[in-house]
Amino acid sequence: MSKTSLLSGSSAPRRLPWYVRPAARTWTCAPPPAEVREFHAGLPGYAPTALTELPSLAAELGVGRVFVKDESARLGLPAFKALGASWAIHRVLARRTDGHPVRLVTATDGNHGRAVARMARLFGQRAQVFVPRGVHPGAVTAIEDEGADVVLVPGSYDEAVRRAAETAAAGSDSVLVQDTGWPGYERIPAWIVEGYSTLFAEIDEQLGAGAPGLVVVPAGVGSLAQAAVTHHRSRRDGAAATALLSVEPVTAACVLASLGRGEPVGVPTGTTTMAGLNCGTVSSLAWPLLRDGLDAAVAVTDADSAGAARDLAAAGVSSGPCGAASLAGARAALTGAGAAGRRRALAVGSDSTVVLLSTEGTAANPHAQEEQR
């Protein structure tokens, strides 16, 4: 079921891109591997990231409690991506028996590539990172500073992924470590998604008993949203089912478009400050779980995300445009024209607990730092 409604803006109403499927909360799947959390706990610098309660947002959104999972300091990096990169690289290296160094190849909009480069260095390997147009030069420099060989691609993210895959396939000492899957390339993306499970295990422990009523997840190719679905649709603790809402830029809403069509569709991408979400093709690995396990999807503008980032900063949470998309998406879904119907579809009421995933800090995205100056 798809639905489009109106969202009131400061000047004139605009269309709210919106998809909803309440039946998702009855769907179930297998859980992620239990050993992922133990692996991460053994990495240098591991500690659970903060889950910060913001009562002012709960009042604004008309819910009982709002928590922000703050990924601005994850394993020494300003974004959550190190969880997936570290577990996947660990699994890749464990399968190699010759002991020879390997070149880890990937494409990135910023955070994933930096995480692969950092973990390659940690494990004594080399990294080559393909970066598409539109990524801020500061983000490129951060990847280079991790010791990676950076290749600039004068094309889209999808083109950078294609170039990275071709390069990895041509080298006997190379392995592609990409956080999106396609037919024939699914094992390593699956490991990356498994790595993200630690984030959700931490939230469970930090919240204590029960489960949140709504979790809001920024979506690029859909891998983190896939991890959210896997975690919450595999719970067997008797807690009420959690509603899951994905958020994307209006200029790159491939998950939303695919859900609306009922099949994966590519979308042309434009320019957005939400650089890590500027993806035009949903991961084929993520797609079946998003189709069956996501309750809703919404798309927001750069202005929506920037306003949310400013409000989070005022509340003491460092959040870049991608991370702040969660708050922007929650506002779009739970407030404004047509909100009553959207809230009913998500089963969100005045006593609900909402968790917003802030997937990056301002240090991860130079656009965020420029907006603050």
C-alpha atoms as one frame of an Amber mdcrd trajectory, in Angstrom:
protein
   0.000   0.000   0.000   1.434   3.368  -0.909   0.196   6.790   0.018   1.078
  10.398  -0.738  -0.003  13.227   1.523   0.711  16.911   2.124   3.372  18.326
   4.404   2.993  21.937   5.446   6.070  24.050   4.796   6.998  27.595   5.698
   5.604  28.944   2.426   3.326  26.476   0.634   2.372  22.827   1.152   4.424
  20.268  -0.706   3.887  16.629  -1.466   5.182  14.201   1.142   6.704  11.107
  -0.481   5.365   8.334   1.727   4.890   4.553   1.664   3.281   2.440   4.367
   2.752  -1.304   4.902   1.512  -2.022   8.461   1.441  -5.783   7.798   5.253
  -5.719   8.016   5.072  -6.107  11.786   3.692  -9.651  11.405   6.608 -10.816
   9.230   9.493 -12.740  10.826  13.014 -13.795   9.863  16.124 -15.490  11.280
  18.339 -13.533  13.715  21.902 -12.332  13.007  24.861 -14.357  14.320  25.370
 -13.996  18.073  29.179 -13.871  17.829  29.305 -10.475  16.085  28.968  -8.491
  19.319  31.757 -10.493  20.983  34.053  -9.785  18.023  33.428  -6.050  18.220
  33.962  -6.044  21.981  37.486  -7.320  21.337  38.457  -4.483  18.979  40.685
  -1.643  20.247  38.572   1.265  21.444  35.234  -0.547  21.437  32.503   0.866
  23.664  28.740   1.107  23.143  27.792   4.465  21.648  25.475   6.751  23.578
  21.688   6.438  23.571  20.582   9.935  24.513  17.056  10.739  25.674  15.622
  14.057  24.438  12.337  14.927  26.214  11.915  18.083  24.126  11.629  15.975
  20.972   9.159  13.645  22.662   6.955  16.642  23.398   7.282  17.937  19.831
   6.485  14.560  18.263   3.663  13.766  20.682   5.174  10.526  22.004   6.238
   9.193  25.379  10.021   9.114  24.951  12.565   9.858  22.214  16.105   8.468
  22.198  18.903   9.233  19.738  21.498   6.530  19.063  24.571   8.722  18.611
  27.087   7.179  16.179  29.395  10.206  16.115  32.191   8.269  17.867  32.192
   4.633  16.772  35.511   2.771  17.091  37.428   6.003  16.613  35.448   7.096
  13.546  32.537   9.550  13.293  30.008   7.104  11.808  28.557   3.614  12.305
  30.166   2.071   9.224  33.150   0.625  11.108  30.850  -2.048  12.571  30.115
  -3.585   9.179  33.554  -3.034   7.665  35.402  -4.601  10.596  33.265  -7.756
  10.741  33.333  -8.256   6.960  37.100  -7.782   6.701  37.584 -10.134   9.652
  35.536 -12.781   7.821  37.383 -12.167   4.529  40.791 -12.580   6.140  39.718
 -15.653   8.118  38.950 -17.446   4.846  42.358 -16.735   3.324  44.937 -19.403
   4.113  47.982 -18.252   2.117  48.895 -15.443   4.512  49.592 -13.011   1.674
  48.474  -9.384   2.021  45.244  -8.463   0.290  44.021  -5.260  -1.300  40.543
  -4.367  -0.038  38.629  -2.482  -2.737  35.416  -0.517  -2.267  33.327   2.405
  -3.497  31.943   5.009  -1.138  30.043   8.229  -0.600  32.376   8.824   2.365
  31.911   6.913   5.604  32.047   3.316   4.351  35.251   3.932   2.418  36.921
   5.548   5.395  35.854   2.626   7.594  37.280   0.075   5.131  40.515   2.060
   4.945  40.789   2.268   8.748  40.092  -1.436   9.252  42.481  -2.401   6.439
  45.202  -0.508   8.279  44.225  -2.100  11.601  44.475  -5.592  10.089  47.704
  -4.856   8.183  46.167  -4.756   4.686  45.914  -2.232   1.830  42.790  -0.380
   0.713  41.694   1.157  -2.574  38.613   3.383  -2.471  36.596   4.653  -5.467
  34.828   7.945  -4.790  32.058   9.358  -7.046  31.474  12.989  -7.925  29.753
  15.123  -5.302  31.692  13.793  -2.312  33.200  16.699  -0.393  36.982  17.086
  -0.809  37.319  17.016   2.967  35.780  13.547   3.045  38.182  12.400   0.330
  41.125  13.730   2.352  39.908  11.846   5.432  39.968   8.578   3.447  43.449
   9.322   2.114  44.638  10.091   5.633  43.697   6.520   6.588  46.326   5.328
   4.104  44.002   4.338   1.276  44.628   4.723  -2.445  41.726   6.927  -3.562
  40.393   6.881  -7.140  38.079   9.744  -8.103  35.250   8.714 -10.447  33.575
  11.394 -12.608  30.211   9.717 -12.262  27.533   8.591  -9.807  27.833   6.290
  -6.794  26.545   3.412  -8.924  29.341   4.079 -11.432  31.921   4.095  -8.636
  30.612   0.721  -7.433  30.930  -0.673 -10.969  34.509   0.579 -11.253  35.453
  -0.857  -7.870  33.950  -4.246  -8.726  35.801  -4.392 -12.057  39.094  -3.452
 -10.430  38.737  -6.047  -7.664  37.837  -8.767 -10.170  40.936  -8.010 -12.238
  43.412  -8.437  -9.371  44.284 -11.824  -7.858  45.235 -10.144  -4.581  42.076
  -7.973  -4.412  38.759  -8.433  -2.624  35.709  -6.205  -3.076  34.278  -5.098
   0.285  31.076  -3.354  -0.800  28.083  -2.504   1.375  25.554  -3.213  -1.342
  24.706  -6.518  -2.981  23.683  -7.656  -6.452  23.106 -11.100  -7.994  26.363
 -13.022  -7.659  27.791 -10.655  -5.040  26.033 -11.160  -1.731  28.265 -12.934
   0.798  30.441  -9.951   1.793  27.524  -7.456   1.870  25.736  -9.965   4.116
  28.717  -9.914   6.495  28.619  -6.111   6.526  24.937  -6.180   7.482  25.702
  -8.725  10.205  28.272  -6.290  11.569  25.618  -3.643  12.043  23.718  -5.959
  14.403  25.905  -4.803  17.296  24.295  -1.358  17.111  20.818  -2.811  17.691
  21.993  -5.183  20.425  23.386  -2.163  22.242  20.068  -0.324  21.964  18.239
  -3.283  23.491  20.596  -3.299  26.452  20.444   0.464  26.881  16.636   0.598
  26.788  16.188  -2.382  29.089  12.930  -4.332  29.064  10.569  -4.173  26.108
  11.123  -2.819  22.629  10.755   0.655  21.097   7.510   1.450  19.353   9.276
   3.026  16.371  12.840   2.965  15.044  13.764   5.487  12.335  16.650   4.523
  10.028  18.424   6.537   7.306  18.604   4.473   4.113  21.069   4.671   1.245
  21.284   1.304  -0.494  19.303  -0.136   2.429  21.922  -2.163   4.318  21.436
  -0.538   7.735  17.670  -0.729   7.265  18.145  -4.418   6.430  19.996  -4.866
   9.717  17.157  -3.099  11.553  14.600  -5.407   9.945  16.688  -8.497  10.724
  17.038  -7.521  14.368  13.465  -6.506  15.067  11.678  -9.106  12.953  13.670
 -11.909  14.590  12.913 -10.974  18.215  11.466 -13.838  20.217  11.207 -12.141
  23.623   7.474 -11.490  23.499   7.900  -7.718  23.144   5.390  -5.864  20.995
   6.502  -5.540  17.387   8.499  -2.417  16.554   7.527  -0.240  13.598  10.428
   0.538  11.241  10.612   3.714   9.155  13.307   4.371   6.533  14.325   7.902
   5.502  16.034   9.018   2.280  16.799  12.248   0.410  14.086  13.230  -2.054
  16.834  13.342  -4.705  17.871   9.700  -4.148  14.914   7.774  -2.774  15.569
   4.355  -4.311  14.105   2.400  -1.368  10.914   4.442  -1.385  10.552   4.108
  -5.155  11.148   0.356  -5.031   8.628  -0.160  -2.237   6.054   1.837  -4.163
   6.581  -0.288  -7.282   6.854  -3.576  -5.419  10.174  -4.340  -7.121  13.680
  -2.864  -7.152  13.949   0.210  -9.352  16.883   2.513  -9.959  16.458   6.253
  -9.614  18.622   9.074 -10.958  20.514  10.812  -8.170  21.108  14.515  -7.754
  23.164  16.607  -5.373  22.443  16.375  -1.656  24.220  17.257   1.573  23.139
  13.786   2.742  26.097  12.393   0.794  26.079   8.957   2.395  22.453   8.455
   1.321  22.967   9.599  -2.282  22.362   6.139  -3.776  20.231   5.287  -6.783
  19.969   1.496  -6.492  18.749  -0.574  -3.559  20.926  -3.516  -2.522  19.555
  -6.759  -3.949  20.488  -8.434  -0.662  18.503  -5.900   1.358  15.503  -5.707
  -0.946  13.517  -8.807   0.128  13.787  -7.846   3.806  12.881  -4.211   3.172
   9.918  -5.253   1.036   8.560  -7.590   3.701   9.777  -6.055   6.966   9.716
  -2.253   6.629   6.560  -0.565   7.875   7.055   2.718   6.086   9.401   4.902
   4.065   9.625   8.652   3.645  11.868  11.099   1.777  13.085  14.451   3.104
  14.866  17.497   1.715  18.291  18.863   2.534  16.552  21.732   4.342  14.619
  19.221   6.484  17.838  17.452   7.408  19.759  20.667   8.078  17.050  21.927
  10.422  17.060  18.615  12.265  20.856  18.720  12.590  20.707  22.203  14.103
  18.074  21.097  16.611  20.073  18.017  17.577  23.194  20.143  18.022  21.259
  22.474  20.317  20.289  19.405  22.362  23.922  18.292  22.616  23.988  15.629
  19.873  26.542  15.955  17.062  24.716  14.817  13.925  25.580  15.240  10.272
  22.969  15.521   7.510  22.596  11.731   7.097  22.217  11.139  10.821  19.788
  14.023  11.246  17.633  12.581   8.446  16.106  10.311  11.106  14.679  13.261
  13.022  13.571  14.916   9.781  11.807  11.694   8.781  10.141  11.302  12.183
   8.849  14.861  11.939   7.520  14.241   8.441   5.758  11.042   9.480   4.403
  12.026  12.889   3.479  15.694  12.476   1.828  17.955   9.910  -1.090  17.397
   7.554  -2.249  13.781   7.475  -0.197  12.810  10.529  -3.096  11.110  12.297
  -3.354   8.466   9.588   0.396   7.943   9.441   0.606   7.575  13.216  -2.187
   4.990  13.173  -0.400   3.032  10.456   2.769   2.993  12.564   0.870   2.308
  15.816   2.594   5.321  17.376   0.733   6.952  20.266   1.335   9.391  23.094
   3.086   6.729  25.194   5.324   5.280  22.451   9.116   5.132  22.630  10.866
   6.320  19.462  14.526   5.635  18.626  16.256   7.792  16.017  19.464   6.417
  14.499  21.931   9.279  14.081  24.368   7.447  11.846  27.109  10.079  11.648
  28.492  13.042  13.537  29.296  16.411  12.002  32.956  15.361  11.694  31.916
  12.689   9.166  30.420  15.168   6.731  32.208  18.416   5.819  28.878  19.810
   4.537  27.644  19.745   8.130  30.701  21.597   9.387  30.293  24.286   6.722
  26.630  24.801   7.605  27.579  25.384  11.247  30.120  28.097  10.388
